[in-house]
Amino acid sequence: MTPNYKNVHNKFKLDNLNYKYADLMEVAYSYVKEGLPYQYELGNFLLDWLDSKDFIVVKTSGSTGKPKHIHIKKQAMVNSAIATGDFFNLKPGDKVLHCLPANFIAGKMMIVRAIVLGLELDMVEPSASPLIDYEKDYTFSAFTPMQLKNFAKYLKNIKTVIVGGGRVSQAITDLVKDKKPDVYETYGMTETISHIAVKKLNNFTEDDQKNSYFSALPGVLVSQDYRGCLVIDAPRLSNEKIITNDIVNVLTDSTFEWLGRFDNVINSGGVKLYPEQIEFKLRDKIKSEFFITSLPDETLGDKLILVIEDEKISIEDTVFNGLDKYEKPKETYFAAKFAVTASGKIHRKNTVESLKLL
């Protein structure tokens, strides 16, 4: 029988303490009243989760359009938790580490998974470098790319790691390629209730596809719309198909290659260019943070530019050797500090505007 959102698994633990439904409500009130900022966020979510409504209200990140508030069914969140549990073989009593903010969908779903699947959840304050007990073993954890980069040397105590919330660079992939845990990059958004597909980054077996393909979780089918953007069919998560702004190459109805954002596509002299694909080719040649974007141009319509987070430094032309003819940036600009979104992603438009190039 499928678990219900009204139930708390009898194996569920939060910071080593077992809680039933009524007890968890008291903990939530306590966190809201006198907890630390991250505990306040946790308390607020628990109050929403334990109330009489069958949905929670969350703010989207803008993956399928402008950011907005949407209603997500609690049972759909339960279904998402079960799909993740099945894929990663999570069992009641497994210990999981939670170091994500509870005000974003990824952080909320770590809590739901623990409540639904009966996991023992250790909650630590979210930061770029989470402070945890490095001698404790965990079955499962989730990180942002920045956290994974800073935490890579301590991964030996975790069996399975997922990373999401931003593109995982080659530098980070290189950091985990020889690590003991299985590390997966995830694909998802608020509308899909966290991840709906994963891509393994290390510890490849003969049966694994060592490539850039994402594999959908059970019960999820994928296709493309007329723009070449990903369409997600996940009946247990959403009554309607979810149309994204992510350009993909669909290989099967359950595997796809992510190419970039429709919003970021550049038309330069009649040639469509995908910034994220160019960034991927440059990933191990530029040590600083960087991104590809464009500026208006009378001849080309849009001209490709490279923006680097650093002091002005010399960029050798050999850096661009692996790029196609039209992928080579026409200009390079430098910013002392990139603008970022609330979730920590680079805000390309605001960064360019801060440079007063437009």
N, C-alpha and C positions, 0 to 999 in steps of 0.2 A: 504494500500500500504506500502511495506517495506521501511523504511527510507534509504536514500542514503548517502554514506560517503561525498559527495560533499555539503551536507546541514548542517547547524547549527540550531538546534531547537530554536524557538523564545523564549522559556522559559529558555534557558541556561543562567546561571550566573557564573562568576568566581570572588570570593571574593566580593560578593554583587553587582557586576556590570554586566549589560546585554551586550552581545557582538554579533554582526552579523559577518559574514564571514570576511569581509574586516577589521573590527575593531580587530578581533582576530589575524589576521596576523600582525597588528601593535604592539599588545601586545607581540607577540612572538619575534619580532625583538627587542623590548625594553628589554625584559628579557635576551635575548642572549647578548645584548650590555652592559647592566648595572645592571642586576639582581644579587641576591645572588646565590650561587652555586646551590641550589635546584630549583631556578627560571630559571637559565640558562638551566638546564636539561629539565624543563617544556617547555621553549621557543624552544629548539631544537626539541623536539617531535612535538610541534604545527606546526613548519615550515615543518616538514616531513608530518604531517597529512594534511596540507592545500595546499601542492604543487600539481602539475598536474599528478603525478604518481598515479597508482591505487594500490600501495603496499608500505610497509615500510620494511626496513632491520633491523633485530634484531638478537642478539646473543643468542643462546640457552644456557641453564645451564648444559647440558650434560645428561639430563634425558633419552634420547633415544640414547645415544652414546657420542662421543667426542663433546665438545662445538664447535659450528660453526655458521656462519652467514647464515640466511635464509630469504627468501622473504615471507612476510605475506600479503595477500590481505586485503585492507582496508575494503572491503565489508564484508569479513569474520569477521573482528573485530566488525563491526556494528551488524552482526548476533549474535555474542557472547554477545554483550551488551544487545541486545533485549532478549536473553534467560535468562540472569541474571535478567533483569528487570521484565520479566514475572514470574520467579520463586519467586522472593522476592516482587512482587507487587509494584514496584517502579513507581511513577507517576510524570508527569511534575510538577515542583515546589518543589519537595521534596528536603530537605537540606541534603547534604552528606559531610562527613569529609574525606579529603585526606591527609594522612601523610606518604605515601610510596614514595620512589625514583622514579622519572619519567623515569629513564634509564632502568628499568626492566619492564617486560610485565605486572605485576600486577599493577604497578603505571601508566603505559600507559593506561590500560583498565579502570581505575577509571576515567580518563579524557575523554575517548571515551564514556563511559556510560553517563557522564554528558552532553556532546555535543549532543549525539544522542537522549537521553531520555528527555532532557530538565530539568536537575537537577541543583540545586544551589550548586555549589562546593566551599567549603572553603579549600584552600590549605595552609597547615602549613609545616614548615621545618621538614623533616624526621629525627627522632632520636629514641633512645631507649625509651625515655620518652617524647612524643610530647607535646609541650606547646600550649594549646588551651583555648578557652573561656569555662570554665566549667559550665557556666550558660546557654549556648546555646543548644538547642535541635536539634538532627539530626535523620534522618530516617535511614541512612545507613552509614557504614564505614568499612574499611578493615585494619587489623593489621598483623604484623608478630607475631610469638609466644612471642618473647621478649617484644614487645610493649604491647601486651595484658596482659602479666604478670604485667608490671609496671602500666598499665592503668586501671586494673580491678576495682579499687574502684571508678572510675569516670564513669562507664558504664551506670549509671542510665539515662543519657541524650541521649542515643542512642537506637533506636528501634531495629535495626538488625545489627549484627556484623559478619563479616567473618574473618577467620584467616587462613593464609597459608604461604608458603615459608619454611616450616620445620615441623617436627613432633610436635604435641601438646602434651606435657607431662601430666601425671595424675595430677601433682601439679597445672598446669595451669587450667586443667579441673575442679579441685576442687575449684579453685578461682572463677569460673564463674557459678558454679552449682546453686547458690541461687540468681544470679543477674537478674535484670528485663529484659534486652534485650535478644532476641533469638540469641544465638551464634552458628555459624556453622564452623566446620573445612572444608577446601576446598581441593580438589585434582585437580591438573592441572600442566601445564608446558608451556614453551614458544610455543612449537609446537601446543598445543591445545588452544592457545590464552587465557591464564589464566585458570580458573577452568572449569572443565566439570562435576564435581560431588561434592556433599557436604554431610557432616555428622553432624547431630545436636548434640550439646554437653550439652544442658540444657533445662529446661522448657518442659519436655516431656509430651505429651498428651497420651490418651489411644490408639490413632492411630499411634503414633510414635514408631519406633523400637529403644529401648534403648540398642544399641549394637554397634559393631565396623564396621557397614556396611556403605558404601558410596552409595548415590543414584544419578544417572546420571541426568543431566539437560535435558529438553525437546529436542528431536532431536538427542540424543546421545545414541548409543548402545555399549555394551561392550562384549568381549569374551576373550579367552586365546589362546596363541600360544603353540607350542610344548614344550617350556620351562616352561610353567605355568605363563608366563608374560602377562600383560594386553594388549589387542588390542582394540583400540578405533575407532569406526565408526561414524564420525560426518560430514556428507556431506556438511552441511552449513558452516563448519569451514575449512575443508580440502578435496581436491579431492581424496586423498588416505587415506587408513586406517593408523592409527598411531600406530606403534608397540613400546611399552615401554620396559624398563628394570625393571619394578616393578612386583614382584611376587604377585599374588592375588588368592583369592578364589572367583570365580564368582558364585553368587547365582541365578541371573536371568540375562536377557539381559540388565538390567538397574541398578542392584545392585551388589556390590562386596565388599569383605573384603581385605584390604591391608595387606600383610604379611611381605614384605621387599624388598630390592634391590637385583636383580640378581647378581650385581657386588660384593655384600657383603656376599653372601652365603658361608658358611664355610663347607668343607668336612673333618670331623675329624674322622679318623678310619672307614671310609665308611658311616658315619652318616651325613646327611645334616642338618646343623644348621642355623637358621635365626637370625642374631644378633638383628634386630629390635624387634623381638618377645621376645627375652630374656630380652632386655632393658625394654620392656613394663612390664614384670613381676617384674623387679627390681625398677620400676619407683618411688615408694613411700618408698623405703627402703634405698636409697642412696641420701643424700641431695645435694651433689655436682653434677656438670655436669659430665657425664660419657658416655662411649660407649663400646661395645663389638666388638672385632676383633680377629685376629689370628696371630700366628707366625709359621714359618716352624718347623716341628718336625719329627725326623727320624722314629719314631714309628707310630705316628698318621697321618702323612702327614701334617696336620695343627693342632695346639693346640689352644684351646679357651683361650683368655685372657680378662681381664677387665682393662680399662684405666680410671683413675679418675682425674679430674681437681682439684687438691688440694695438700697440703703438705702431706707427708706420714703419714697416720693415720691407726689406727687399724680397720680392718674390721672383725666383728664377723661372724662366720660361719653360724649363724642363718639367716643372710641376704639372703643366697641362698636356704633356706628351700622350697620355692615355685617352684624351678626349677626341671626339669627332670634330670635324671642321667647324661646325656651327655651334658646338658646345663650349668653345673657348671664350671666356669673358672678355668683353671689350675694354672694361675698366676694372680696377681694384680699389676699394675704399676701406678705411679703417675706422672702427668705433672703439672708444675706451671701454664701453659697457653696453651690451645688448639689452634692449627692452624685452621683458618677458611677460607672459600671460599669468593669470592667477594660479594656474597649475604648473608653472615653471617652464613652459615651452617658449622658444624664441618667438617674439612678436616681430615679424619681418617688416611689416608696414610701419609700425611705430619707430623701429630702429632706423629705417631709411629716412623717415620724416625728421628724426633727431639730427641727422647729418645735414639737413637743409639742402638736399639734392633736388627736390621737386619745386 
